[in-house]
Amino acid sequence: MNGLESPVSLSQTDLLLTNATVLTLDDAGTVFAPGAVAVRGAEILAVGPQADIVARFTASRTLDCAGCVILPGLVNSHTHAAMTLFRGLADDLPLMEWLHHHIFPAEQKLTAEWVYWGSLLACAEMIRSGTTAFCDMYLWEHAVARAANEAGMRALLGEVFFDFPSPNYGALDNGFTFVREFAETWKNDPRLSIAVMPHSTYTCGPDTLRRSQQLAEELNLPLHLHLAENAHETATVKKLYGVRPVRHLERLGLLTPRLRAAHCVELTAREIELFGSRGVKVAHCPESNMKLACGDAPIRRLLHHGVTVGLGTDGCASNNNLDIFGEMDMCAKLHKLTARDCSALPAATVLKLATRHGAAVLGREDRLGQIRPGFLADLIAVDFRAPHLTPVYDPVSHLVYSASGADVRHTIVHGRLLMENRRLLTLDEDRILAKANEFAARLKTS
């Protein structure tokens, strides 16, 4: 056999993607050009050279991906989907002023229904730009689940905890009840899973953080929070508790493999070592960190210490888009600049942050992030037939430095086409855009 396929020889499959350059992103870095991928149900059945796959399989549906590069779907490791409704609302402000004087007040205008429409808008944007899975922390998360489920996306979802009353659940005790019920509702879903998500060390006191950890352990769920995002957070936590944010979590027992920490800009050498030894995973949001002037996270040192790092966009109020292609480009260039080293974070490494490592942040590295038999069929086809992607010496380089979300031709999640030839198949895009504009008009006049 010239390609990679399941042990059982099968001739009939549901979907064939043919005539493309296939980047498997497996451990060997296998590339098939021309190559093809066979999908049955939700899984990848086989991948290999074009002639071999076409000779072995017939399909109910064949997509000719001529001119495309096929790769695993991109993973957005940290976002707030419904904040698409606040895109451009309060730009060019420091984090704490932006958050407390603009975002928190605007969120008081939200309802579950508006979160649903904002999340549908986010799903449309992500599907269009090649993101197949995302990790979301927000309010009325059951509405986010409804939107992601209807869109056909994969997601890790969590209702945010604060020490002050939430617009959704009110008092914090109700929030813990909400998450228990939320986890029970989706516990057997093949695409949606749940995490416990306290907001941060400066909006959640020690008791809230301990209770969050205990709930995550009891239900065997990931724990996800904002951590060490900027110098103001560090100063605030030191004033409150006498130690830096990471040390504060260490004292509380939260530094475990269960923890996914977003941002992680303000880290010392010892804290980076702690992350590595404790198995903490990180969601790196370079564009948001730059826009809010938080700083540059020490990603190269985290990777050196064996820390799993995924890429995230953060929310559209602090980015202002959900395009992981742009995030890859910024990530690679930012860390070359800060290191004064053009070899820092090469394209191949950054692409893995957006795929394999992102899958690990979601807890699905066993089934996502590679094109190999038995893995889930979350795939995208990027059309290279464009001036800005011609000629092609290295497709990985183009994906990181030249491509954008607008170059994605097909998006597949769990074996299902969500976008074909740039046309969304699961969402009414015109209605979603109209609803988002309706919300903006109401917010302006309220």
Secondary structure, 3 states (H helix, E strand, C coil): CCCEECCCCCCEEEEEEEEEEEECCCCCCCEEEEEEEEEECCEEEEEEEHHHHHHHCEEEEEEECCCEEEEECEEEEEECHHHHHHCCCCCCCCHHHHHHHHHHHHHCCCCHHHHHHHHHHHHHHHHHCCEEEEEEEECCHHHHHHHHHHHCCEEEEEEEECCCCECCCECHHHHHHHHHHHHHHHCCCCCEEECEEECCCCCCCHHHHHHHHHHHHHHCCCEEEEECCCHHHHHHHHHHHCCCHHHHHHHHCCCCCCEEEEECCCCCHHHHHHHHHHCCEEEECHHHHHHCCCCCCCHHHHHHCCCCEEECCCCCCCCCCCCHHHHHHHHHHHHHHHHCCCCCCCHHHHHHHCCHHHHHHCCCCCCCCCCCCCCECCEEEEECCCHHHCCCCCHHHHHHHCCCHHHEEEEEECCEEEEECCEECCCCHHHHHHHHHHHHHHHHHC
